Amino acid sequence: MQSAAIIAVILIALNAIFSYQGLKKEAFMSRFDFHIDPILKRKEYYRMISSGFLHVSWIHLGMNMVALYFFTQTLVSETDIVPYFVIYFSSLVGGNLLALFIRKNNGEYKAVGASGAVSGLVFAFIALGSGEGIQLLFIPVPIPGWIFGAIYVVYSIYGIRAKNDNVGHEAHFGGGIVGMIVMVLYQPDLLVKNYLAIGIMLIPTIVFLILIVKRPQVLLINKKIKNAKPKESIDHQFNAQKLSKEKELNRLLDKIGSKGMNSLSSKEKARLEELSK
């Protein structure tokens, strides 16, 4: 348990340091966040990991770190240090890969947060079938793991399709499923010992993933949702003001590239200097 506490403290410290820098300096956040265009066009794949150590608020950070701390205790004691880190980082990358696939046509999409990695820890815990339930805030009794897993999967699939709330479901869902799969790869006997929980989470996931590859239109529930303006996600998207500034900066840079610096008015030059800070 001592090694588990040390690992948890190290990860929490790294998340806190990176998040502090990101909250303090917008340029730092923009350099390391999960951003579709830089990843696909400039091959900045490091963002797939670095974004998992940034958070948009201290509340956002705190919620993820509390969950990280408690699930780390059980997983390190039940597996080992190396399997734990494999679960953590593969879940982080796996969640971002699913988000990248689903959001690939939305180049402006940005994301931060350790939620994908933490979801992987939660699902790995459920796959273990230790008999311990999942304790949630405002619910006095623990929820059995298989029930929590079933609700989580169904809710995540609905959320990915609807895109009408403030939760970034893609990374949560992808990270959770990857965490469960890695756990089973390390302990294949779990397929027999805890087949109910694993099956409940894995079967609808496989069906959904096949559908979004074969029939991408399933990502839209109806025309009303399709035409609705996407909402900002606390976990996975920054505010519209920041996006507007970036678009304005790109417009000015494009103008300089095509017509030269002298083409800018004095007002545009002042604005360029302001946006570049």
Secondary structure as UniProt FT lines:
FT   HELIX           2..24
FT   HELIX           26..32
FT   STRAND          34..35
FT   HELIX           36..41
FT   TURN            45..46
FT   HELIX           47..50
FT   HELIX           51..53
FT   HELIX           58..78
FT   HELIX           81..102
FT   TURN            103..105
FT   TURN            107..108
FT   STRAND          110..111
FT   HELIX           115..128
FT   TURN            137..138
FT   HELIX           145..162
FT   HELIX           169..186
FT   TURN            188..189
FT   HELIX           190..193
FT   HELIX           195..214
FT   HELIX           216..219
FT   HELIX           223..227
FT   TURN            234..236
FT   HELIX           240..259
FT   HELIX           261..263
FT   HELIX           266..275
//
